[in-house]
Amino acid sequence: MGFFNFFVTVVVEFLPFTWKGSGFLQQPLPLDVPSTGVVFDPQEITVDVHHQEPKEQFVCQYPKLTGWELCNGPNSRDCWLRDTNKRQPIFSQFDIQTDYEDVWPPGITRKYWLEVDYKTISPDGIPKLAQVINKTLPGPLIEACWGDDIVVHVTDKLPDNGTTIHWHGIRQLHTNDADGVNGVTQCPIAENNTYTYRFKATQYGHSWYHSHYSLQYPNGVAGPLLIHGPTSADWDIEWEPIFLQDWYHHNAFQYFVHELYPNTTGGLPKSDSILVGGQGRFNNSGSVTGSIFTKVVQPGKKILLHLINASTDLHYIFSIDGHQLKVISTDFVPIEPYVTNSLSIGIGQRYSVILETNQTTGNHWIRTEPTTDNCNQTTTQIYETGILRYQGAPNQDPTSTKNPGVPSKCVDEPAESLKPIVRWEVGSYPANDVDKSTFEVGQEYSRKAQRWTIGAKPLWLNFSDPTLLSLGNRTFNPDYDVYEYDYVNEWIYIVIIGNNKTIDLPDVNVVTAAHPIHLHGHDFAILGTGPNKYDELRDPLTFNYHNPPRRDVALLPSGGWLAIAFRSDNPGVWLLHCHIAWHASSGLALQILERRKEILDDLGPQRVAAVERTCAGWDQWLKGGELIDQEDSGI
């Protein structure tokens, strides 16, 4: 909770397109702020939105589109912008059918300022010295419109950690340096230093941003991201993105020892509570502390919800008693709507759903229930995590019952339900050697600990030596797990198998688990997946090439397999990793080096120089006497 209980400044230009939803206060900026490029130095107008209630309209502005109008409304959410200069404007508009991989409207520049620091917070009633952004959990909402340029200045105020910010799911087309992965695309930001992330919102929908510095995001360094654009179904009211997350009373850095040595530390890490919108209840031996997420609604409305699984280790089944959910997007991909009474959400995944308030006056539980099998997760928590309260209902806990038939298994939503609006026809002849791009997930005894691995060995990065600044290397340190794909606009297939292989793990209980696999820099097509051992002769015959499900996080079933495909259309070095934070820190990650020779030219000297300055600041901080006791992969 507390999206607006913070201080953040926003710079925007003012034009008469308005958005009746959540947003920061808009102000006139009568300047020609550049929409692309590296140098941004306009006169700045800042707005203090601390305790800004009620919120003002958020403004979508397209000054370069003379004669265009915003065509998005309660009965036309599939439309976005229309050219009124055309005799038939439907042939000249941006809408839900526009291929956002290739085309987007020219928006404006929006600026934000974030600070990562310590603060004692009590989201479930139990105090913890957390690492947070702008003193709040979750961090402030970063909000933009389709086609905008986003500029975020991030300052590290932590006396004992560096930091980075990854913009989860953002394609980062031609802006690999803004991906925010220390040891891969940059060095960490040192204490009292600032790094500026600049990228374009070529996609639309919602996501989140989080630190990729070791285990900072489980400690609280994360916030929501919302990019306004069209939707595949109509709605009346839009809520701010809703964080669903597990919460640990212990410091995640200290608790990581349970992941590395589960047999000698009493088992794997166990979360203490589940938070919705930054608040939750903790059951301490029957004594309940904390507060609960509550929304008061009017009957007869269609409400757009943006759900984010921002957990460390929990895959959720989300439901609202007595209500169905119309699902309209997966991650940043608009889909043909379908209706369900519950939603399976893996770590890092996002869904936009429409909730119709069609019940009589009363209170209804919002349930965020961990799955019960193969997701390698444990908690001791209350699963009734929120209240949907109709106007006029008493201010009390619901007595509602769970929807019938709500599942509990750790699986993704059915593939047949996830039909992208913008179709992909995946080439059935990959450019790469699929045998060499088949990676097995397992565990290995490495660096005196039990670690997860994919590829040759557990990932291990040097914060001071990001891959982006080492592209002249003929070979890379084997610990970096770099796999090169030097193909231009071709289909790349990757097969990941969860056979749970073990290397040098004598007398250790091997953990079986499902893994939410996240790829940076791309949406990927899900060619196929299965719960059984991968059959390289038969399973490829079942691949779906005709508009398969598409997203940036998909579940690798425990003991099963996952086949994905992406187009080599974005030069950069991109991380592929499990989004269970314990597993990523353990080493379950690899790097995809895409079109190596083009990366630095794509970025240009100014952006590369900014990365080099950040590395110089980091190295200077280390020389000042700070010691980094690195026990994890770095991500």
Secondary structure, 3 states (H helix, E strand, C coil): CCCCCCCCCCECCCCCCEECCCCCCCCCCCCCCCCCCCCCCCCCCCCCCCCCCCCCCEECCCCCCCCEEECCCCCCCCEEEEECCCCCHHHCEEECCCCCCCCCCCCCEEEEEEEEEEEEECCCCCCEEEEEECCECCCCCEEEECCCEEEEEEEECCCCCCECCEECCCCCCCCHHHCCCECCCECCECECCEEEEEEECCCCEEEEEECCCCCCHHHCCEEEEEEECCCCCCCCEECCCEEEEEECCCCHHHHCHHHHCCCCCCCCCCECEEEECCECEEEECCEEEECCEEEEECCCCEEEEEEEECCCCCCEEEEECCCCEEEEEECCEEEEEEEECCEEECCCCEEEEEEECCCCCCEEEEEEEECCCCCCCCECCCCEEEEEEECCCCCCCCCCCCCCCCCCCCCCCCHHHCCECCCCECCCCCCCCHHHHEEEEEEEEECCEEEEECCCCCCCCCCCCCHHHCCCCCCCCHHHCEEEECCCCCEEEEEEEEEEEEECCCCCCCCCCCEEEEECCCCEEEEEEECCCCCCCCHHHHCCCECCCEECEEEECCCCEEEEEEECCCCEEEEEEECCHHHHHHCCEEEEEECHHHHHHHHCHHHHHHHHHHHHHHHHHHHCCCCCCCCCCCC
